[in-house]
Amino acid sequence: MNPQLFAAFLLAALIINLTPGPGMLFILAQGLTGGRRAGRAAATGTATGLLVHTSAVALGLAAVLRAAPIAMDGLRFAGAAYLLWMAFQSLRKSELTPVVAGEPVPDRFGPVYLRGVVNSLTNPKILLFYLAFLPQFVDPTLGRQALQLFVLGLTMLLIGLAVDLTVGSGAVRVGRFLRRHRAANQWLPRAAGTAYGVLAAGLILGAAS
């Protein structure tokens, strides 16, 4: 890797990962409603999905998807449908399930992890972002451009995972505070459902544009 380009990439990747986006909102919602374990599971699942995106970009799949708008839109709508289902599941709850000492409702690692993977994989904008962003830091004179792309994507993934694990773990503190009040206990599932709905709307609008 070119040292100067890689240093610039690290700075840019850190700034991007610290900026709240759909992935971070998803992880925060999981951490608030399911606790620290759920937040970590969502962050790990999201990272797994990003690893697939990274591999796809390195192998040239992103270019294929960009050249096939129908496939791109189909992936967007599939992701939107999944998020709308999650929004429905959250909004139909009148309040969070009562737990001892106001702790978040524990959830198994596996299902939340899977949600994180699906949420990441069904967002084609990640592919387009990687396709536009990563090549800027590839040095053609070094050769092995696919390997350079993979290393850059993996580095960005690890930075994002560190940030997301922090967000997912810290969200429980906010959730613990909110659960001490009945109004917050009723509001939190609605907020999570609304967040999922907003993410779904974003995917649908992206397909329509």
WOWOHU-V447437 format. One record per backbone hydrogen bond with DSSP energy under -1.0 kcal/mol. CO is the residue of the C=O (numbers start at 0). NH is the residue of the N-H. E is the energy in kcal/mol with one decimal. If there is no record, write none. Layout:
# WOWOHU-V447437
CO	NH	E
CO	NH	E
This chain:
# WOWOHU-V447437
1	5	-2.8
2	6	-2.2
3	7	-2.0
4	8	-2.3
5	9	-2.4
6	10	-1.8
7	11	-2.2
8	12	-3.1
9	13	-2.1
10	14	-2.1
11	15	-2.4
12	16	-2.3
13	17	-1.5
20	24	-2.4
21	25	-2.2
22	26	-2.1
23	27	-2.7
24	28	-2.4
25	29	-2.1
26	30	-2.4
27	31	-2.3
28	32	-2.1
29	33	-2.5
30	34	-1.4
34	38	-2.3
35	39	-2.5
36	40	-2.4
37	41	-2.6
38	42	-2.1
39	43	-2.5
40	44	-2.7
41	45	-2.4
42	46	-2.0
43	47	-2.0
44	48	-2.1
45	49	-2.1
46	50	-1.8
47	51	-1.4
48	52	-2.0
49	53	-2.7
50	54	-2.3
51	55	-2.5
52	56	-2.4
53	57	-2.2
54	58	-1.7
55	60	-2.6
56	59	-1.0
59	63	-1.2
60	64	-2.5
61	65	-2.3
62	66	-1.3
64	67	-1.2
67	71	-1.9
68	72	-2.8
69	73	-2.3
70	74	-1.9
71	75	-2.0
72	76	-2.7
73	77	-2.0
74	78	-2.1
75	79	-2.5
76	80	-2.4
77	81	-1.8
78	82	-2.3
79	83	-2.4
80	84	-1.8
81	85	-1.9
82	86	-2.3
83	87	-2.4
84	88	-2.3
85	89	-1.9
86	90	-2.9
87	91	-1.8
89	92	-1.1
98	101	-1.2
99	102	-1.7
107	111	-1.2
108	112	-2.7
109	113	-2.5
110	114	-1.9
111	115	-2.1
112	116	-2.1
113	117	-2.7
114	118	-2.9
115	119	-1.7
116	120	-2.8
117	121	-2.3
119	122	-1.3
122	125	-1.7
123	127	-1.9
124	128	-2.6
125	129	-2.8
126	130	-2.5
127	131	-1.9
128	132	-2.9
129	133	-1.9
132	135	-1.1
133	136	-2.2
134	137	-1.5
138	141	-1.7
139	142	-1.1
143	147	-2.2
144	148	-2.6
145	149	-2.0
146	150	-2.5
147	151	-2.4
148	152	-2.7
149	153	-2.7
150	154	-2.3
151	155	-2.4
152	156	-2.2
153	157	-2.3
154	158	-2.1
155	159	-2.6
156	160	-2.7
157	161	-2.0
158	162	-2.0
159	163	-3.1
160	164	-2.7
161	165	-1.5
162	166	-2.2
163	167	-3.2
164	168	-2.2
165	169	-2.3
166	170	-1.7
169	172	-1.2
170	174	-2.3
171	175	-2.9
172	176	-1.8
173	177	-2.4
174	178	-2.1
176	179	-1.1
177	180	-1.7
180	184	-2.1
181	185	-1.7
182	186	-1.8
183	187	-2.5
184	95	-1.6
186	190	-2.4
187	191	-2.5
188	192	-2.7
189	193	-2.6
190	194	-2.2
191	195	-2.2
192	196	-2.3
193	197	-2.5
194	198	-2.2
195	199	-2.4
196	200	-2.5
197	201	-2.1
198	202	-1.7
199	203	-2.3
200	204	-2.9
201	205	-1.9
202	206	-1.8
203	207	-1.8
204	208	-1.6
